[in-house]
Amino acid sequence: MMLTLAIVSVIAMNKSPLLKSDTGTYLLVMQCNEEQIVEVGAQGTVVLQSGVYLYAGSAFGPGGIAARVRRHARTDHAQHWHIDYIRPHCTLQGAWVSYADTKLECTWARALLDTNSTSVPKKGLGSSDCGCWAHFMRWEAEGKVSYRTVRQQIEAVLQEACPDATPVWVETSQTT
């Protein structure tokens, strides 16, 4: 089966034909502009350094990917998941999505954590319902690199983790 991955700009999320109500897996890409200390429910205090953060999740309930990613795009809702405590402190840049029939969140998280490009602010963040080290991580680009380069590096990791996937990058101007 051929999987399709896409990155959808927050601005375009309500208009994007790639953000469907089908079930699947997503990877939020967020930017934290300064060091912040965040209380994350039972996890306690988490220190967020400035940088790019990733959160792998799945949406196999009502509304699928569209409902879940749009929920994460907002910050005016009850705090249910670990990411709900963190999201107000980071700017959501977009989300890689896959409409595969199987949950890929653990595969993506492990693949990203297996690189030398990630660090985990606190063990167990985002992964309280599985055995993964974490589903929330910081992307540690070496040296000064462009955001486009970071997206390409993340895309390469996801594509290697799921070789049948065809990543697609969607710019805001392509979805309006």
N, C-alpha and C positions, 0 to 999 in steps of 0.2 A: 504494500500500500504506500502511495506517495503522500507525504505529509506536507502541509504548507505552513510556514512560519511567516509572520508579518510583524513589523513594528508600526504602531499607530500613535501619532502625536496626540497629546491630551486635547489640544484645541480641536482636532479633527475627529475625536472619538465618537461624537454623536452623529457624524455624517459618514463615517467610513464604512464602505461595504465589506471591509475585511473584518470588522468587529461584529460577529454574528451571535445569535442566541444559542448556537450549538455548544455542546459541552467540550471541554478540552483543558489545556494547560497554558499558563501564562508566566512570564518573567517580567516583573516591574523593573524599570530602570529609573532611578531617582538620583537627584543631586542634593547634597547637603553643603551649603556654602560656608558654614563656620562650625567650629566645635560646639556640640550641644550635649547636655545631660538630660536623658529622657527616662521617666518612670514607665516601665512596661509591665503593668499588672503584676502577676506573681513572679515574673522574671526579675523584678527589681530594677535597679539603676543600670542604664546602658549609656556608655559614652560614644557619641557619634563624632568622628573626626570629619573634617571637610573632605569631600570627595564624592565618588559615584557609588551608589549602593544598589544591590539587586535583591529581589525577593521572588522566589519560585513558589507558585501556588497552582491549584487546579480548581476547576469550576464544573462539577458534574451534577449540580442541582438545578432548580428552576432558573431560567434566564441565561444559563450557561456563561460563556466567556464575556459576552456583552455586559450582562448585569454585574458580574464580579469586577471587571476592570473599570467600569464606570463608577462603581461603588468606591473603589480604591482611588479614583480620580478626585472624589469629593473627600472632605474631612469633617463634614457636618452630620455625622451619624454616631450611633453607639459604638463603643470600643468592644469588639468581640474577639478579633484575632490580634496577635502580637503586632502585626503590621499596622493596625488601626492606631496604636499608640505612637508609632514612629512616623507615619505618613505626614502629619501636620508639621513636622520638623524638616521635611525634605520636599523638594519640588519634583513632582512626577514628570519625567521626560517622555515616557512612552512605555509600551509593553510588547514584548515578543509574545506571540500567541500561536498555539497549535491546536487544531481540531481533531487530533488523533483520538481514537476510541479508548486508548489506554492512558492512564495518568503518567506523565513524564516528569512531574515536578522533582521527584527524588533523583531520577537519572540526570536531569539538568543540574540540580544542586550539587550532586556528587562530581559531575564533570567539571563544573566551575570551581569547586573546592579542590579538585585534584590539580589545578593549574597553580603556577607560582604567582598568579595575579590576584588572588583573593585573600582576605583575612576575615575572621569572624569576630564581631564585637562582643558576642556572648554566646556560649554554647547553648544550643536548644532553641534559639530564636527562630520562630516560624516552623519549627519541626516537632512540636509537642505530640503530634499524632502519628509519628513514624520513628524509625531508628536513626535518621540522618543526624549528622553533627549539627547542622543548621540549614535553614532555607533562606536566611537573611545574611547577606555578606557585603563586604566592601570590596570594590574592584580597585586593585592597586596597580595602576599603569606605571611602567618604569619611565622615569624622566618626564619631560613635558610633552604630552601627545594631545592631538586634537580629539574632540568628542567623536568625530567621524571615525577615527582610528580605534577608539574604545569600542564603538558599535561594531566595527568590523572584527575586532578581536573576540567579542562576545559571540557574534554570529558564527565565527569559526568553531568555537567551543561547542555551541549548540548543534551545529551541523555534524561535527565529529561524533558527538554523543548519540545522535539520531541520524545515521548516514542516509536514510531514505527521505529526509526532510529537504525541502527547497526553501531556504530563507528568502524573504522578500522585504525590502525596506520601503516604506510608504512615507513620502514627504507630505507635509500639511497641504501644500499646493496641489498635490495629486488627488486629494480627497474632497476638495470643496467644489 
